């Protein structure tokens, strides 16, 4: 079973019908959906993407990249090359579970939380955790700008239920996932985008911690080289397939090329057993799904 375990449902960019069609066209059986986080924004150019990947990929230039990508307004919007775009403080988990309820054979659901919002993460977790398709907890301390340790209460619940916490980490305290592991040793953490923003430095830090994983979502952050080196260093059992859709390189129809990251994985890792682990088996085991 092939599972895209990292997809933001935003029908302004890709309708559910279009997503289902693209899933079928690209041999993707199921998708783990999460709430939309930001207003739609134009794709950055290839040269800017390559520059960002280079700067983030080297310790000496990472602070330059930080200045480029950590640009927020006073009201919490993000400044991107295409303009200023609103980041949502409250996340619409109801919309996600409605989609799962309508298409239970195609979708799973993340509960997206923000400890600095009006929606208490523990209440959000308890509201949705018993519904069909619940996969785990998603959090974005980088764009929501909070210390990772603020997730401790909801992370403890997830750990108790054997569910993972998917984190888009950031810099300094917004990337201190080790604080959670110290408090909750049994917690399973997935670091989005191959361990953004430190990548190979992150892999070295988590090498011996078998409860921390990475996903390969987002062609903005994750290059072919990063994928290959991550699997060589961590092994295929610690890496998961995701897309970060509907954001991504456009296809011929002007909508995200939904099969891009899957094709890259199949090209880089021709061994069918390795493909099965990365493309679905790891996620099924982590999230305790069928």
PEZIHU-V172439 format. One record per backbone hydrogen bond with DSSP energy under -1.0 kcal/mol. CO is the residue of the C=O (numbers start at 1). NH is the residue of the N-H. E is the energy in kcal/mol with one decimal. If there is no record, write none. Layout:
CO|NH|E ; CO|NH|E
This chain:
2|29|-1.2 ; 2|30|-1.9 ; 4|32|-3.1 ; 6|244|-3.1 ; 7|34|-2.1 ; 10|13|-1.8 ; 10|14|-2.1 ; 15|19|-2.6 ; 16|20|-2.8 ; 17|21|-2.0 ; 18|22|-2.6 ; 19|23|-2.6 ; 20|24|-2.1 ; 21|25|-2.3 ; 22|26|-1.7 ; 23|28|-2.8 ; 30|4|-2.4 ; 31|108|-2.7 ; 32|7|-1.3 ; 33|110|-2.9 ; 34|9|-2.6 ; 37|88|-3.3 ; 45|49|-2.1 ; 46|50|-2.6 ; 47|51|-2.0 ; 48|52|-2.5 ; 49|53|-2.4 ; 50|54|-2.2 ; 51|55|-2.7 ; 52|56|-2.5 ; 53|57|-1.6 ; 58|61|-1.1 ; 61|65|-1.6 ; 62|66|-2.4 ; 63|67|-1.7 ; 64|68|-1.3 ; 65|69|-2.1 ; 66|70|-2.1 ; 71|79|-3.3 ; 73|76|-1.7 ; 77|73|-2.1 ; 78|85|-2.6 ; 80|83|-2.1 ; 83|80|-3.2 ; 85|78|-2.7 ; 86|39|-2.0 ; 91|93|-1.5 ; 93|97|-2.0 ; 94|98|-2.0 ; 95|99|-1.6 ; 96|100|-2.0 ; 97|101|-2.3 ; 98|102|-1.8 ; 99|103|-2.3 ; 103|106|-1.8 ; 103|107|-1.8 ; 106|31|-2.3 ; 108|33|-2.6 ; 109|135|-3.3 ; 111|138|-2.4 ; 114|117|-2.0 ; 120|124|-2.6 ; 121|125|-2.6 ; 122|126|-2.5 ; 123|127|-1.8 ; 124|128|-1.3 ; 125|129|-2.3 ; 128|131|-2.0 ; 131|134|-1.6 ; 133|109|-2.8 ; 136|111|-2.6 ; 137|166|-3.5 ; 138|113|-2.5 ; 139|168|-2.1 ; 140|144|-2.4 ; 141|146|-1.3 ; 147|150|-2.0 ; 148|151|-2.4 ; 149|152|-1.8 ; 151|155|-2.8 ; 152|156|-2.2 ; 153|157|-1.3 ; 154|158|-2.3 ; 155|159|-2.6 ; 156|160|-2.0 ; 157|161|-1.5 ; 158|163|-3.1 ; 159|162|-1.2 ; 164|137|-2.3 ; 165|190|-2.8 ; 166|139|-2.5 ; 167|192|-2.9 ; 168|142|-1.5 ; 171|174|-1.9 ; 172|175|-2.2 ; 173|148|-2.3 ; 174|170|-1.5 ; 175|177|-1.8 ; 176|179|-1.1 ; 177|181|-1.7 ; 178|182|-2.2 ; 179|183|-1.4 ; 180|184|-3.1 ; 184|187|-2.0 ; 188|165|-2.5 ; 189|213|-3.1 ; 190|167|-2.8 ; 191|215|-1.9 ; 192|196|-1.2 ; 195|198|-1.3 ; 195|199|-1.7 ; 198|201|-2.1 ; 199|203|-2.1 ; 200|204|-1.8 ; 201|205|-1.5 ; 202|206|-2.0 ; 203|207|-1.0 ; 206|209|-1.7 ; 209|212|-1.7 ; 211|189|-2.5 ; 213|191|-3.1 ; 214|240|-1.6 ; 215|194|-3.2 ; 218|222|-2.5 ; 223|227|-2.1 ; 224|228|-2.4 ; 225|229|-2.5 ; 226|230|-2.4 ; 227|231|-2.1 ; 228|232|-2.0 ; 229|233|-2.0 ; 230|234|-3.2 ; 231|235|-1.6 ; 235|238|-1.5 ; 236|239|-1.1 ; 238|214|-2.5 ; 240|216|-2.4 ; 241|5|-2.1 ; 243|218|-1.1 ; 244|247|-1.3 ; 245|8|-3.3 ; 249|257|-3.6 ; 251|254|-1.8 ; 255|251|-3.6 ; 256|258|-1.5 ; 257|260|-1.4 ; 259|263|-2.5 ; 260|264|-2.0 ; 261|265|-2.2 ; 262|266|-2.4 ; 263|267|-2.2 ; 264|268|-2.7 ; 265|269|-2.3 ; 271|275|-2.3 ; 272|276|-2.4 ; 273|277|-1.9 ; 274|278|-2.3 ; 275|279|-3.1 ; 276|280|-1.0 ; 276|281|-2.6 ; 277|282|-2.3 ; 278|241|-2.0 ; 279|3|-3.4 ; 280|284|-2.3 ; 281|285|-2.2 ; 282|286|-2.5 ; 283|287|-2.8 ; 284|289|-2.0
